[in-house]
């Protein structure tokens, strides 16, 4: 099989800076505030050789761009598949419209929803030179490592026993950084310090009481979210779960991909591959103001 250049990228709300009500959508959906930046970034990567992309948090793309053929035309790829995230918590809190998109220039044998128990991923099988490669697009829960592990288990149980690339925002951290450079290790040490600091804060009820007296209730809720979410990240259990199933991390340097936590970078966006697949030329591609996530990219081919 000729090599495949694959991109994984969390677009961050599909290019929108704020959520819109898409159930009973208006006749003309609003234009994403970052639509041009997102389009320019993807076009540049496409022209640079990317032929397959797993795109995360493509919120509102069904309503904005139309069916799969229309989304493919908008992106400039030969085929695309949009799948709703279908997470009741996300839909209830933030409104419907969240989704994932798989796009490729390769022939597609299969592409559709992958059941993750309480949300969906995408399972795609593409071909080249008469050989099949399975690409699994995942966006795991942002709050709970137990739930992430359950979603991974469900997803792995639902895919074929084929050479596989597993791509997406897994919202989890590596337990060890063998091969990482000094900056990546420094980010990780800083993150562990932040989690430690959150743990020594007063109990959430006390924080809420203090913040209410200071008229800062919203800040109390944010502190509670970060305490739970970052503590969950620091459990670092999902990556070993993949490695125990034989999947290999494509990034030898364990580089950060998400930089919203102050100056700290977190490694939450991944490309994993099964033993039958080899990868090289792994890169983290800065997305600038197109998204708060950088993209990950690698060249993949079936092992001889």
C-alpha positions in Angstrom: 0.0 0.0 0.0 1.3 3.5 -0.8 1.8 5.7 2.2 -1.1 7.6 3.6 -0.6 11.1 5.1 -3.1 11.4 7.9 -4.0 14.5 9.9 -5.8 14.5 13.3 -7.2 17.9 14.5 -9.7 19.2 17.0 -11.3 22.1 15.1 -12.8 23.6 18.3 -16.5 24.0 17.9 -16.3 23.7 14.1 -14.8 27.2 13.9 -17.6 28.8 15.9 -16.6 30.9 18.9 -20.0 30.4 20.6 -22.7 27.7 20.4 -25.8 28.2 18.4 -29.2 26.5 18.5 -29.2 24.0 15.7 -32.3 22.0 16.5 -34.9 23.8 14.4 -31.9 25.6 12.7 -32.5 28.9 11.0 -32.8 28.9 7.2 -29.3 30.4 6.9 -27.0 28.9 9.5 -24.6 31.5 11.0 -21.1 31.7 9.6 -18.4 30.3 11.9 -16.2 33.1 13.2 -13.1 31.1 12.4 -14.4 29.6 9.1 -11.7 31.2 6.9 -8.8 30.2 9.3 -10.1 26.6 9.6 -10.5 26.4 5.8 -7.1 27.9 5.1 -5.4 25.6 7.6 -6.9 22.4 6.1 -6.3 23.6 2.6 -2.7 24.2 3.3 -2.3 20.7 4.8 -4.2 19.1 1.9 -1.9 20.8 -0.6 1.1 19.7 1.4 0.2 16.0 1.0 -2.4 15.2 3.6 -4.9 12.9 1.9 -6.9 11.7 5.0 -8.1 13.6 8.0 -9.9 12.8 11.3 -11.5 16.1 12.4 -12.8 16.5 15.9 -15.5 18.8 17.3 -16.8 19.7 13.8 -19.8 21.3 15.6 -22.5 22.6 13.3 -21.0 21.3 10.1 -24.1 19.3 9.1 -26.3 22.4 9.5 -23.8 24.8 8.0 -22.4 22.8 5.0 -25.0 20.1 4.3 -24.7 16.4 3.7 -21.5 14.4 3.4 -21.0 15.2 -0.2 -21.4 18.9 0.5 -19.0 18.7 3.4 -16.4 17.0 1.2 -16.8 19.7 -1.4 -16.3 22.4 1.2 -13.1 20.7 2.5 -11.8 19.9 -0.9 -11.6 16.1 -0.3 -13.1 13.4 -2.4 -15.3 12.0 0.4 -16.4 12.9 3.9 -18.5 11.4 6.7 -20.0 13.5 9.4 -21.2 11.6 12.5 -23.0 13.3 15.5 -21.2 12.9 18.8 -24.6 11.9 20.3 -23.5 12.6 23.9 -26.6 13.4 26.0 -24.6 15.5 28.5 -23.0 17.6 25.8 -26.3 18.1 24.0 -28.1 19.0 27.2 -25.5 21.4 28.5 -24.2 23.0 25.3 -27.0 22.2 22.8 -27.0 19.8 19.8 -24.7 20.1 16.8 -21.5 18.4 18.1 -19.9 16.0 15.7 -16.9 14.4 14.1 -15.8 14.4 10.4 -13.7 11.9 8.5 -12.4 13.1 5.1 -10.2 11.3 2.6 -9.1 11.2 -1.0 -8.8 7.4 -0.8 -11.5 5.0 -1.9 -13.9 4.3 1.0 -15.2 0.8 1.6 -17.0 1.8 4.8 -17.5 4.9 7.0 -20.1 5.4 9.7 -20.8 5.6 13.4 -18.8 3.7 16.0 -20.7 3.1 19.3 -18.8 4.3 22.4 -21.7 3.5 24.8 -22.7 7.1 25.5 -21.3 8.8 22.4 -20.1 8.0 18.9 -16.9 7.8 17.0 -16.3 7.1 13.3 -15.1 3.8 11.9 -13.8 4.1 8.3 -12.1 1.5 6.0 -10.2 3.0 3.1 -8.3 1.2 0.4 -5.2 1.7 -1.7 -3.5 -0.7 -4.0 -6.2 -3.3 -3.1 -5.3 -3.3 0.6 -7.5 -2.1 3.4 -6.7 0.3 6.3 -9.1 1.0 9.1 -9.1 4.5 10.5 -10.9 5.1 13.8 -11.8 8.7 14.7 -12.3 9.3 18.5 -13.2 12.2 20.7 -13.3 10.9 24.3 -15.0 12.4 27.4 -13.4 15.6 28.8 -14.3 14.9 32.5 -13.8 11.4 33.7 -11.0 8.8 33.1 -13.3 6.0 34.0 -15.7 7.1 31.3 -12.8 7.5 28.8 -11.7 3.9 29.5 -15.2 2.6 29.0 -15.5 4.5 25.7 -12.2 3.1 24.5 -13.3 -0.5 25.5 -16.6 -0.1 23.6 -14.8 1.4 20.6 -12.2 -1.3 20.4 -14.8 -4.0 20.7 -16.7 -2.5 17.7 -13.9 -2.3 15.2 -12.6 -4.9 12.7 -9.5 -7.0 13.1 -7.7 -5.0 10.4 -4.6 -2.8 10.2 -5.7 0.2 12.1 -5.0 3.9 12.7 -6.6 5.3 15.8 -6.8 9.1 15.6 -8.3 11.9 17.7 -8.6 13.9 20.9 -8.5 11.3 23.6 -8.5 13.9 26.5 -6.0 11.8 28.4 -2.2 12.0 29.1 0.7 9.6 28.7 1.8 8.0 32.0 5.5 8.2 31.0 7.5 10.4 28.6 10.3 8.2 27.3 11.8 9.9 24.3 10.3 13.3 25.1 12.5 16.4 25.0 13.1 18.8 27.9 10.3 21.2 27.0 7.7 18.4 26.9 8.9 17.1 30.3 8.8 20.6 31.7 5.2 21.0 30.6 4.3 17.7 32.2 6.0 18.6 35.5 4.1 21.9 35.5 0.8 20.1 34.9 1.4 17.8 37.8 2.1 20.8 40.0 -1.2 22.4 38.9 -3.1 19.2 39.8 -1.4 19.1 43.2 -2.3 22.7 43.9 -6.0 22.0 43.0 -6.0 19.1 45.4 -4.9 21.3 48.3 -7.7 23.8 47.7 -10.6 23.7 50.2 -13.5 21.4 49.4 -15.7 22.4 46.6 -18.6 23.4 48.9 -16.2 25.7 50.8 -15.0 27.2 47.5 -18.6 27.8 46.4 -19.4 29.5 49.7 -16.4 31.8 49.5 -17.0 32.7 45.9 -20.7 33.3 46.5 -19.8 35.9 49.2 -17.5 37.5 46.7 -20.2 37.4 43.9 -18.0 35.0 41.9 -20.3 32.0 41.6 -19.2 31.3 38.0 -15.5 31.1 39.1 -16.5 28.5 41.7 -18.1 26.4 39.0 -14.9 26.8 36.8 -12.7 25.8 39.7 -14.8 22.7 40.3 -14.7 21.7 36.6 -10.9 22.0 36.4 -10.4 20.2 39.7 -12.3 17.2 38.4 -11.2 17.4 34.7 -7.5 17.8 35.4 -7.4 15.3 38.2 -9.0 12.8 35.8 -6.4 13.6 33.2 -3.6 13.0 35.7 -4.8 9.4 36.3 -3.3 8.5 32.9 -5.0 5.2 32.4 -6.4 5.3 28.9 -3.0 5.3 27.0 -1.8 2.1 28.7 -5.2 0.6 27.9 -4.4 1.1 24.2 -0.8 -0.1 24.6 -2.0 -3.3 26.3 -4.1 -4.0 23.1 -0.9 -3.7 21.0 -1.4 -0.1 19.7 1.7 2.0 19.4 2.1 5.8 19.9 3.1 7.5 16.6 4.8 10.4 18.3 8.3 9.5 19.5 8.8 12.9 21.2 5.5 13.0 23.2 4.8 16.6 22.2 2.1 18.9 23.7 -0.9 19.7 21.4 -3.2 21.8 23.5 -2.1 25.1 25.1 -5.2 26.6 26.7 -4.0 25.9 30.3 -2.0 29.1 30.7 1.5 28.5 29.4 1.3 24.7 29.9 0.9 22.4 27.0 -1.0 19.1 27.3 -0.6 16.1 25.0 -4.2 15.1 24.4 -4.3 14.6 20.6 -2.9 11.3 19.3 -2.2 9.0 16.4 -1.9 5.3 17.4 -1.4 2.4 15.1 -1.8 -1.3 15.3 1.4 -3.5 14.8 0.6 -4.1 11.1 0.9 -0.4 10.4 4.1 1.6 10.5 4.3 5.4 10.8 7.0 8.0 10.4 7.4 11.7 9.8 5.2 12.5 12.8 4.6 16.2 13.3 2.7 18.6 15.5 1.3 21.4 13.3 0.6 24.7 15.0 -2.9 25.8 14.1 -2.5 29.5 15.0 -5.8 31.2 15.6 -7.8 28.5 13.7 -8.2 26.4 16.9 -6.9 26.1 20.5 -5.6 22.6 19.5 -2.6 22.0 17.2 -2.9 19.2 14.6 -1.0 15.9 14.6 0.2 14.4 11.3 2.0 11.3 10.3 2.8 9.2 7.3 1.4 5.6 7.6 1.8 2.4 5.5 1.3 -1.3 6.0 4.3 -3.2 7.4 5.9 -5.5 4.9 
